[in-house]
Amino acid sequence: MPLRPEKKRADISIMVAVFCVAFLAFCAFGIDMAYITLNRVKLQRAVETTALASVARYKDSLVDESEELFNLYKSKFDTTKDAQLVSSEYKDEGNGIFKVKISAKLMNPTYFLRFAGVGGVRIEANSYAQTTQQVEKDKKSGDIITLNNIMTDKKGSEFKIKTKEGSWGYFIFAGTKDKNNNYIWSDIGCKADSATTLRTVGTKNYHLICANETKFDLSKSCTPKIDTNVAGYLRIFSANATDCTASSDIEDTIKDKIENEINDKKPLIDEQWEQNFPKNNPETGEPIPWDKLEMPLLPGFPITMEWVNSLMPAQDPNPYEITILNNVKLITKDDF
């Protein structure tokens, strides 16, 4: 017996109603799952950042600061502010290598699944990290040192440089690459823990370092508008032979040279030195920088910077040793 039109319409209405309920339930489930997945990603990011920072600080002080760091990083995401640090486990592998495992959890509330009796879903995240040490020896002026891992500002000094005694001094730059794979260099000499002086090279001023062993902390500020606290590359350029030489040594070298050539004019030479070659500023009493000294005009000897530089003893190429002190990287569970 064929169905009446009214019966067909009733059956279709029931099917539409059932489909709408199922569709709404599916949408509600999808929204909650998307929210949970997003928070899982945010929690994992906070845990990874905590692991990297914690192991770097632990190496420096042997103090666990993971709780403080996790509270800092989780607060950067509004939806993870209620997350909790479950545990932090450190391992000393020797030779300055430390490892850490960070675990955290978050009870993620639901919006629609609560009507089905699921008020929240527990999210867990783990991350593993370790310190790394990179030593680059016998590097020459102009060499580009590629870091094994991106170096960022952490607690304490990030790297140190050793040179041989009596070196000429050097300028140091930190580098990154732009989207076209071109190097971008920044002067980081002012981040040294030793005294530096400004030297003009071309039309720009750079920080000259004269110490034979210097540590560098990327947290120190340089130029107000251009500051570098991350680097993927380092590069060193040697200074001129006389840039880090004391003016008194240069004076003695010049005197010895002249005395050996014109001994009969020595009284005149000493008088000329006193009058025309002062080592200290008469107004402030401060030593005059070598590149600002006024050369005395002695009879028969037009003393020039080129002439003085020719008197300085030649040196072998200065080898640089660079040690990355506090770099870190993420590792897998199997590497922990």
URFEN-V284100 format. One record per helix or strand of 2 or more residues. SS is the DSSP state (alpha for helix, beta for strand). FROM is the first residue (numbers start at 1). TO is the last residue. If there is no record, write none. Layout:
ss->(SS:SS)
from->(FROM:FROM)
to->(TO:TO)
//
This chain:
ss->(alpha:alpha:alpha:beta:beta:alpha:beta:beta:beta:beta:beta:alpha:beta:beta:beta:beta:alpha:alpha:alpha:beta:beta:alpha:beta:alpha)
from->(5:66:78:84:97:113:120:144:159:170:183:189:196:204:213:230:247:263:290:297:301:305:320:333)
to->(61:74:80:94:109:116:139:152:162:177:187:191:201:209:216:238:261:276:292:298:302:311:331:335)
//
